[in-house]
Structures are given as structure tokens and as C-alpha cells.
């Protein structure tokens, strides 16, 4: 539920943004009208060139017809992007400050690809990577950072005729959340979605145990957790030090709340949570008025959800030697 | 006749490979149990080493609690002489696990002790060690479960019986340990 004082505080910014959005939409409509008019003129010119058998005029007309579309494809600052950037810069930091004054927001930057690679949660090389909407700071006693991430792997396919084509497949798309863990540890433990055991049963478990990686499979006592996840580690005792019965329940609950695929990695005394999500987060819809409070509440709820991970996983409890 | 020899040789070869595989698998599982036990042992020793400092700190503020202090010190002294995984040792460790919360609870009656930085540090360290002991015990029980399964199930039980592999006991916890430790930081 969006707090009333926050709604009041943001109302002037929302009105300012709405004026900006309407200005951009008017400009966009004007540009579309110009493009359509120009396209009709060039199409008429192509038809005319065909009639008078003038290849030079036809080529020039085709170039003229294509040029607005080529320009639009290379132009990063579309009206939609301009509006979304302005909204993110004016609204999102205020929403964040409502949770804590120690939080920072940077819409243009994200987490480096090394954070994703070091988690060991995904196989495949990261050949195309982008990350935006970095939120960082300290919440309670826990330092954290999270951002939207998209990582893809490049594949080359050679046909029988000798030709080849390249294409990308998604390794991970969603939110990557990294927080300081409340216990010290030196090894690496990672909790992946259990596809093998789920689909192949005991054969899947056998394949997991005899995988080629140097990390061992951890068999834990919680049957529900075992059914949902496959745990790998390079230190069996440390894996159980991290994955206490309470922590296993917390990880299961978080997975249930996220609905989508959720995986966890523990290394360098920190926890990485990868939450798969194909929709844009913390981003307004260009077609929706900036004064729409439902949209504002949706972004507020997204921030609230990801910040609550710290409490859900009980990361602010500091009763161990790490303060 | 030659085909019979070939089949016999192939069968013998497969049998030898299977025996080697099962034997090595049993050895690996037994080593995993021993390694897991050594991890518990390390943490139990750490806890033992922490006690003199804890006693000294509590004594500074709460000298009237002589009963609890004496009991914990005596248990600690007995444990120093215990090295191997004997039942006596486990019984003493269990007694110590029961007494330590009582020692930490002393702080509730002495606000100065409760606020002492040294005591707070020791309290955190003890909580950490207890958590490590719990993790090591779970790892030991998981390794023992794997090993016992191998020792008792067919066909590896044939190899286990021949080479004197015996099933091991799990490291059980008593009811007092199942309760959450009363530690507040």
C-alpha cells in the first residue's frame, strides 16, 4: 500500500512529468505524421520512377523511404526512453528514500557481469550483457546491491551447405540481488533449481552426484528443499553452516513468493539471489499518465519486495562473530 | 571350449572391476565419515578452549555464581583429557552443552557483565561455535547415512562384510539441545 504522505510528496513531480510526457507524445505524433507523409511521397516517386523508367530516381526514392526507419533504429533517445529516464530519475530515488535514507539509485548503471559469472548459478559464457537500475546501500545492518540483468550466450550454427549463422540464447534475465551475509565463510555453495532430480528421479540424482565439476552435491534433511533445489559446494560442513533448517525454510518461502525461478549462491561471505523475470522493473509505461498512482504503487511494491528479501532471509540478525 | 574360456575371463574381469569399484566406494564413504567427525572434533575443541576466558570474564562480575562456574570448569578439565570419539567423551560434551546456557544466563542478573565488550565477544563466538558444531554434526550424520546405506545394501554389503566395514552410529542430539539457545546480543 502506497503511503499517503509519499503520494502527496510526489504529486508535483508527477504533474511535471505528465506535462513532459504529453509534450513528447505530441512530438512523437507530429514525427509519425511527417514520416507517413514522406513515405507516401517517396512511394509515389518510386511508382513515378517505374513509369518513366528512371532507375536513379527509383534508388533515391527507396533510400529516402528507408532513411527515417534506419535513423529511428539507431536513435537511442526515443521519446519513450527519454520519458522513462526522466521518470526514473525524479520518482524512483524518492520512493527509495522512503524506505531508508542510506539507499542509492542509479538508473543507468548496474552490476558487472563478473557478479553473475562468480555466482556459478549459470553455465555458458556471457557474450552479451546489460544491467541497469542499480539500487545499493545499507538496509538495517546489511549492505546490499541489486539491479536488472540480461545475459546472453552467442551460438554459431553451421549448415550442411557450409553457411553459418549466429544467434543468442538467454542465460539469465531478471533481477540479481547481492547482500552481505550474516556469517563469515570462505567456500562456495550454490543452490540451483533441481531440474535433473525433478524430471529423472533417482537417475537425475545419480547424474548430479557424478557431475564433472569439482563441486560436490549436498544432501540436506529437508525433503521439500531437496525436491526444489540441487545444492553444490566445495565444503560440506560450511554448506550446512549456511543452510540451517531455518534458512532452508526462508529460501523456500522466498522462492514461493517470487513465483518465478529463484536460485541462490553463497561465496565471499555474501549471498547472491537470482530471480528470473522477463518484464521491465522500476520502469513506467509511456502510454500511461505519469499521474497514475497505480503505476507508482507498482514500482513502490517492486522496490519493497526486493528490499524485503533482507528481512525474509533474516540477514539483519547478527548474533554470530560477524557484526 | 575357447568361447567358454573367453566368457569366463570376461565375467571374472567384470567381477573384479565391480569388487574394486565397491571397495573404493566404501573406503571413500568411510573416509567422508571420519573427515566429518574430525570437523566436529575441531569445533568441540574450540569450544573447550573458549571456556577459560568465559569463566574468567563471568567471575569478574559474578563471583557469587560459584556453583555454575565450578561445574563448567570441572567438565572442561575432564574433557581436556578426552581425545577420541568415546561414549564418555560424548556424554561429557552433552553435559557441557547443557551447562553453557546456564552460564550465559548468569549475565541476565548482572547488567555490567551483560554490557561488557569482552563478554559480548565471547557470547558471539560461542554462538558461532555452537552453530558450527550443529553444521558439522549434520554433515557427519549425512556422511554416516551414505556409508551405512552402502554397508547394509546389496551387493556392497558382501564386500563390506568381507573387509570388516561396520555400520557407524549417528551423532544424536538430546532434547535440551533441540531447544533454541537462550542467547541475546
Interface residues (C-beta under 8 A of the other chain):
Chain A: X183 X218 X219 X220 X221 X236 X237 X238 X239 X240 X241 X244 X318 X319 X320 X321 X323
Chain B: X36 X39 X124 X125 X127 X128 X131 X132 X134 X135 X136 X138 X139 X142 X143 X145 X146 X183 X185
